[in-house]
C-alpha cells in the first residue's frame, strides 16, 4: 500500500464548503441593502406633509376649537346607513347650532384618502349628507362648523353593519 501524499488530498478552495458559507453572509447583506434602497426609492409613505411647520403652528388654534366645543358641551352621535351611502348626525350643545356642518374622514395612514362631507340641517340638531367610499381600517372623524369655531373628533373603524359613534372632544 502506497503512503497517502498530503498534496493529493487537498482540494482547491472553491470546492470546499466553508469559504462559500463565509461569503454568503456578506452577500446576503449586500442584496438586502440594494432591495431596501429600491424600496425606499420606489415607494412613498404619504404620511409626511410638506408644510409640517405651518401645521405645527396651527395646533394652538385647533386646541382652542376643541376647548370651545367642550365648554359649550357639544356632543354628536353619528349613524351610518347599512349601504354606507348616507350619514346622519345628531348634534347637541349649549351653543347655537349651525345650519350646516362639515365632516372630515381621514385615513390614519393614507393621506390621499381624506374626504370632506357637507352635512345640511334637516331638523333641530339633525344633519344629513352623502358618503363616498372610505375604505377599510381606522379613520379619524372630525365634525366642525363652517366657520371653524368648534370641533369634535373621534376614531372610527368601519364595519359592515350600522354603527353609532359618539364624538366628543379629546
Secondary structure, 3 states (H helix, E strand, C coil): CCCCCHHHHCCCHHHCHHHHHHHHHHHHHHHHHHHHHHHHHHCCCCCCCCCHHHHHHCHHHHHHHHHHHHHCCCEEEEEECCCCCEEEEEEECCCCCCCEEEEEEEECCCHHHCEEEEEEEEECCEEEEECCCCCCCEEEEEEEECCCCCEEEEEEECCCCCCEEEECCC
